[in-house]
Amino acid sequence: MNNDFLNQSVEFIKGVGPSRSKLLNDELNIKTVKDLIDFYPFRYIDRMSFFKINELPLNNSEVQIIGKIKSIKKTKVRYRDRLNCEFYDETGKIDLIWYRGFSWVEESVKVDKEYVVYGKLNWYGNKVSIAHPEIKTKESFERNIPRRLHGIYSSTEKLIAEGVTQKYFVKIIFNLLNSIQAHIKENLSASILKEFSLIDRYQALINIHLPESQELLSQSIRRLKFEELFFNQIGFQLTKNDRIIKLNGFKFEKVGNNLNDFYNKSLPFELTKDQKKVIKEIRNDFRDGKQMNRLLQGDVGSGKTIVSLMVMLIAIDNGYQSSILAPTEILANQHYNSIRELTKDLDLGIELLTGSTKSRDRTRIHRNLKSGKINILIGTHAILEDIVQFNNLGLSVIDEQHRFGVAQRAKLWKKNNPAPHILVMTATPIPRTLAMSIYGDLDVSTIKELPPGRIETKTVHKYDKNRLSVFSFLKKEIKKGRQVYLVYPLINESEKLDYKDLMDGYNSIIREFPRPDYQVSIVHGKMNSKDKDYEMNRFIKKETQILVSTTVIEVGVNVPNASVMVIESAERFGLSQLHQLRGRVGRGNDESYCILMTKDKLSEDSKIRIDTMVKVSDGFKLAEVDLKLRGPGDLLGTKQSGVLKFKLADIIYDFDILNEAKNCAEQILSRDPKLIDKENLPIRYEISTSSNSKNLWRYIS
């Protein structure tokens, strides 16, 4: 497209002007000519399809009827005039009603003349009417309808009140597209259009707004979806290629005493095939001399920590330091304690750095890190501070990747030159479509197998009315020496209602499980770190049998003796979060249980989620269901949900197009990384001029 023209304000489009321009901006965020062209209909109606009156659907859908006016009558209803026209065909009759602005109807509509009526049905008992219908003589309709299919655009009450109707959108967009063909440039190469059977860009835009046929509409939607996803993947591939070219990595070519001693003497279990495969993939990255940027995803309890430790030992054997970045102090402490225990027979310097680290210890850690005495530094965001300087950081592991962004990775890159290898891990299984659309600049490794001997947690659903029987079951488990988590959905720490739920729950548990027979801990995000750690440690040391908590224990808590997870108001959680919470139990040798407590009446979506949790234990299958039920925004959380703002493409249902676009982008950039070949100039031009991709220009300029 000619971006100078397309970036003009919509104010200058014929039929818009200053006041409607402001209205379009305020109500629909339409500011420029390009915004209006990209404002696609959300559904379509067939304007050559007609209903008989006796076949009208029994709902409030929009319909089109051919018939005649039998009578025209004006009445007063609550001090206001109303116009009522009785409209009929050979099968029945319907009322057409106008409450305002109907003088033109009175003047122009004639009894017994044939008209085409279009509007929304309104049923009242067995009687049906259409308020403020569009009405044209049959001759005028047949003469002026430019397309069979008409798009329906998103609107608001304010727009309709100001005359910005569906008819208005059709008219200005139709006139605009007919007048600006010269400004719309093709942004895909001829070979792409041919290979994927895509229509050209101008035809796609014309036919998505005013389709000549259903076939052309389908082709237009597919073409524009491919374009969106193609440039999404081009962006990832350009970023990845630039990193590979510019960021040389450290070569870790040898396997030394630390890894060999750990593998032969300290490894607590036999590695699964998936773990061995991932270690091999990472070792290949270490040997090729380019900086690694790899995502390791694995289900809860699949053994990602062991893999990360073993590859950190490879870095140490090659003379480099490693770090682990965790999103919470609880998780950082968990990593520190488990890695210290696993490597107790090795002579390694391992330290913990968090916001709670005392000033004196912090100074010592900074000094020893710079001198190289520390081999592995584990911590929270405190690791990212400029004052934290490594002697020779070769590998950084980021746990729970979805809690961090690209900016945090970039800070770690700057901790050494060349940049350290990056391994990002997540226990939240990511559907393949999401991984391709969000983590396209990362190589992806997956662990699906669970270590041998891990017992599957039994999941059951109980309603509030079953609470007493649940309490009875908890008492039996505690009597066996087991411990219990009881989690409340404190999703936002500032929500007073949720906080009250937690405290009410805590008080009811204390009443039901009184001291001294039972001891109860409580952990939530409003507690300071010292108090939180104190309560957690009481539970870990088995001084308390019940831990009442919010989702702060979603990740990082490892108490093998805890055999029951009770999730209150489970219907308020997504499947991935429920699965994460369920993963806190089943870590010992005892049979474990996850009890999903819900209110007695559930929505259809909630029922599907809860039933799925009861039946399915595979986190990857759950993530796919969650993606379809809740969409990518909820699944990703607030930090990254804005990443996927496609106008047309839907990563859930358009996987085939996404896969085609990804493979196409990779092939083109592997042959022509700067997009300077003649056939790729349309792609290069789009990147150089489009506001959506201007940040990519530096990679090809």
Summary of the structure (lengths in Angstrom):
residues: 701
radius of gyration: 31.8
end to end distance: 19.6
largest distance: 99.3
contacts: 2250
relative contact order: 0.09
helix: 47%
strand: 19%
